[in-house]
Structure formats: structure tokens, C-alpha cells
Amino acid sequence: MSEVAAHFSYWVTIFLMVAGMYILIARGNLMKKLIGLATLQTSVYLLYIAPGKLIGGTAPIYAEGFATYSNPLPHVLILTAIVVGVATLALGLAIVVRIREAYGSIEEDEILAKDRAEAGLED
Amino acid sequence: MLEQLPALQVVLPLIAAPLIVLVGRAGFGWAAASLVSWACLAVAIGLATRVAGGGVISYAIGSWPPPWGIEYRVDALSAFVLVLVSLVAAIVAPYARRSVAAEIEPDRRYLFYAMYCLCLAGLLGMVITGDAFNLFVFLEISSLATYVLIALGPQRKALVASYQYLLLGTVGATFYVIGVGLLYLKTGTLNLADMAERLRAVEELRPVLAALAFITVGIGLKLALFPLHAWLPNAYAYSPSMVSAFVAATGTKVSVYVLLRYYFTVFDPAPLFETLPTRELFIALSVAAMIVASLVAVFEKDVKRLFAYSSVAQVGYITLGLGVDNLSSLTGSIVHLLNHGVTKGAIFLLLGAVALRSGSVRLTLGGIAGLGRRMPLTSFALVIAGLSLIGIPGTAGFVTKWYLIVGALDLGLWWLVGAIALSSLIAVAYVWRVVEAAYLREPSGAVPAGEAPAGLLVPAFLMTALCVYFGLETSFSVAGAREAAELLLSGGRR
């Protein structure tokens, strides 16, 4: 039990990862797919940041009376990853808006049906 | 000045992008994009000549020494891929002016060039960086720019294609970063060379195996490794002509480079691969791609989709060398990065010229009927590029197949030679369908007589000429690829 509890941050990470992938694959709504994608990306933030924190550790500033420091590098990396994630999400949302303007729907099956109908007319 | 070449390689296109947005004019955007592409080619050739003969350039960004700071590292393999990417960019950028003017709305044209510069910066950065996380950032820079470029395609299907690519591409990049995270937890470093050193000392292999799996699947998605290629056909088919040519010639190739880097430099130690059937896996997936994707291409009516499926098959040739894993086959793989880049680039540039003349957003086999009479020069060039795709002696495609077959025979894999021959025969079938439509059918009304303007034809013919040039004169292509393959194999495995 303690083994499981000690690694709880990993369990949360894995849950978010799998939940994100599931939403991404199982949902047909373009918005919900993006929510799944964001959840998947969030799991990575946790994967990096959780091991960087040492219990009792402080910020890595050299000072009297402190011996254990947390690793700051994962935070910096994830700050970058968050920016990338935000940019991806913003672009994804922008494309969904354009898709809604062009197709009048954000349901994947309706969009594919319209594409198929269009292809049928041309042939 | 010469010491700063590695930084210039990435910084030039990266600075050009905001500059283009600030000026906000399409003409300036085109001129800046072209100049930057040519400058990048000059820098890449400069770097390649400096590392020729086994040299390595290590450049510390901001003078922070590696492994703490970000290192740019140029060796035989990265120099080869840098030349490929910037060569394609230098030919495609001048082509963009007429093609973009015909396909993109006027108020968006300058943004198109800004996105192109960002995409170029990302691709070059992925190749030149020696830092695992920096690679992820460049991967996302190039990917985000590519999604935008694809979404600018003239049909509304381009939006859906871009959205699908965005989902799968982001999953791929996220998987890559999960893999890097696991490696970082295990080694405490992000510098690829340093990571390789430290991984040798790691005794518990399970997290490393998980990292290997995540990175393989993640990068496999980006390079369209069969069966992770679902995004590719629509993304190539519905994007603007110039984007099809640029992305098809460079995007997947750079991802292959990343995979080679990880397999041969980072995951060096033999124990990791002894327990895993990676070679068999790569051979099986590559052969499946070569045959299945080629067969799909034979039955495709849309010409751009036909050649997009052919790209999936051609990526199969590249990963095949990775699976066979000896000097000849790896040389074949690496030289095919260049040969296929040039061939597919030429085909999409020529199709862009046809699209401009026909004025139609969609090129079907029926639509290009009689093209041989309407646009004789373009059709002839298309046939030459098609022959290179099949691998006829005297064209670039043949050089690749030669080395792949020699590599397979060295290991006594006779059936693999049969598979390569079978895949080439299927390639004959789909290229023939295009040739048959162009030369043997009566002209339809779709394409008016007359060639496209010189601004399109000159770059397209130059690229086609390269297909023949790299088939006859292999001193740069094969020698460079062989040097890169030797470098990879000396990495420690075996």
C-alpha cells in the first residue's frame, strides 16, 4: 500500500494521460477532442514537475541553514511546454472556428458525411 | 563570423518571420523568405564543408558550455540533412510568389511567408540542436507553422486535414516529450551526447525501454511510419501547392533524422536492443508501407492524394534501412532522405504548375487528361520525376534501391529484395496511371493549352533536374550519406 501511495503523483499522471487519450479517440466532437488533447498535455507537466520537488527542499538559492534544494530545471522546461500547449490549443480552437464556418458543424461524423456527399457529386 | 554559422542557420529564418509580419507586405515577405532560404543553403553548405572528413562542430548557445547549456551540434549526418532542408527551401521559396498569388487571399499572403520562415526555422533547429528538450520546442515550432500552412489550402477539406494533423502531431510531440521526461528522470541530463554516455551506466532498463517506446511511437507519428500515417494523405493533398512540395520534401525527413539520432546515438547500449525485436518490427512495418500504401495509390483518383500515398510507401524504404541496419542499407536510407525529398518535391511543384493553369482546386486523373499535349514540358518533367520515384537507373531513386538491395543481400535477406522489386512494380502501376492520363487520353477542357509562368517552371524544372543529377553524380549524395552511416554505426552498437 505504501508503495502505491508513495507514487501517487505517477498514478495521477497515468490517469490523466490515459483519460486524455480516451477522450481524444472516443469523442466525435472537435471541441471535446481538443479538451482530451489538453488533458494529455497536462499529464506531462505533472510527469516532469512532481519528481523535481524534494520534500523539505527549498528554492535553489544558496543560504545558511538550507541543505536540500528542489530541482528548478523541470519547472523551466514545463513553463516552455505550457506555452507550447497554449499555442497548440489556440491554433486548434481557431481551426475549429473556421471548420464551423465552412461546414456548419463541429461533429466529426457530420463533417465526413458532407465531404462524402461532395465527393459523390463530383464523380 | 564563421564560428557563428550554427546559430545563423536557425536565427536567420526565425528573425525573418516577425520582420515579415511587421512590414506586412506580400512582396517583401516573398523576397525575405527567398533571401533567407538562400542564405540558409549557403550556411548549410558552409557547415557541411567544415565537418567533411569526420569533423564535429559544437556550438554553445549563449556561451553556456554543454551539457548545462543548449548545444548546437553539427556532424556528418546533421550537415547532410541541413543541406537537404535548405536546398529544398531555396528552390521552393522563389516558386512561392506566383503560386501563392494564385491560391491564397491577398490579405493573408504576407502571413503565409512568415509561417513558411517559422517552419523552416523549426525544421533546421530540430536537425542542428543537440538538446532533447530544445528539439521538442523546434518540433512544435515547425509543426504549428505546418498546421497553419496546410489550413490555408484552397478547399475547406484543408481545414479538416489540418485539424487531424494537429491532433495526431501533438500526440506525437507529447509522446516524444514523455519519453524525454523519462530519460531525464533516469539520467539527469538533456544533452543528447551526455545522455548517451550516462545511459551506458544505467542498470535498470525498464524506464529506458518505456522512453524508447514513447519516443518511437511519437516520432513515428511525425514521420508517418506505417500504420501511423493516417494524417499524411489529406495533409499533403489539400494544402497549397507550394506547401505540399515543401512539407513532403522536408517534414517527414527531419523526423526520420530524429529517430536515427535516438536509435544510434542515444539508445546506444546493446543490451537495450538485444531483448527487443526492433529490427524485425521496422522491417515488417516498412515492407507493409511499401506494398500496402503503394497499392492504395494505384486506386486513388485524386493525383495529389495518389502521390501522398506514394510518400507513405517511400518513407517505408527509408525506415527499411533502419531495420536492416548495416552500412549499405543505412547509406541507402540516408541518401533516400535526399533523393525522395528532391523527387517528391519536383512532383508537387509540377502539379502546382498544372493546378495554376487549370484553375481547379482539385486535380483528378480525369482532369489532367491530355496534359501531354496541353503542357508538354511540364508533363515530360513529371514523367522524369515519376521514373525517379519508380527507381529507373539514371535517376535518384535507383541509387537508393541499389544500396538497400545490397544491404539486404549482405544479410542474405533474399525475400526483402523481392519485396523491394514488388513495391517498385506497384510504383510503375501508379505512375503509369498518371502517364496514361496525361499522354494517351484525349484532352479534356479542364487544362488550357500553354505552360505555366517561368516563375513556377524554373524551380520545378531545377528540382526535376536534381532527380537526374543525383542519379548520375553521386559524389555528394552517396559519399555524404555513407559518411553519416559510418558515423551512426560507430556510435557504439555492435
Interface residues (C-beta under 8 A of the other chain):
Chain A: M17 M21 L24 L30 K33 L37 L40 Q41 V44 L47 Y48 P51 P74 L77 T80 A81 V84 A87 T88 L91 G92 I95 V96 R98 I99 A102 Y103 I111 D115 E122 D123
Chain B: F133 F136 V137 E140 L144 Y147 V148 A151 R156 K157 L159 V160 S162 Y163 L166 L167 T170 V171 T174 V177 I178 G181 Y184 L185 L190 K301 R362 T364
